[in-house]
Amino acid sequence: MPTIVFLPHPKYCPVGAVIEVQSGDKILDIALSNGINIEHACDYACACTTCHCIIREGFQSLAKISELEDDMLDKAWGLEKESRLSCQTIVADQNLVIEIPRYTINHTRDY
């Protein structure tokens, strides 16, 4: 079973987390089911970038990014070449280290 390491994030995961997961699960589902409440404004529709994450290790094990996801990521805050949308990214058979960016762009959130 692969392991996902979520690096510490001041709001969503202050001390970080190490989670054993099943291949085939989406990163967002794994985070949410383990109390890491990453924003996901579009409810898995690949229509926003609120669930943007950066794959620090294991990026090559992931399936190729779709054109739609790639286009959406162009709008993400802090975009890097290892960026993915956690609602679209399915865990393969290798361990991952994931960073949740400090900021996100959410046009639907009330401030």
Beta strands, then each sheet from edge to edge (+ up, - down):
strand 1: 3-6
strand 2: 17-20
strand 3: 52-57
strand 4: 83-85
strand 5: 96-99
sheet 1: 2+ 1- 5- 3+ 4-
end
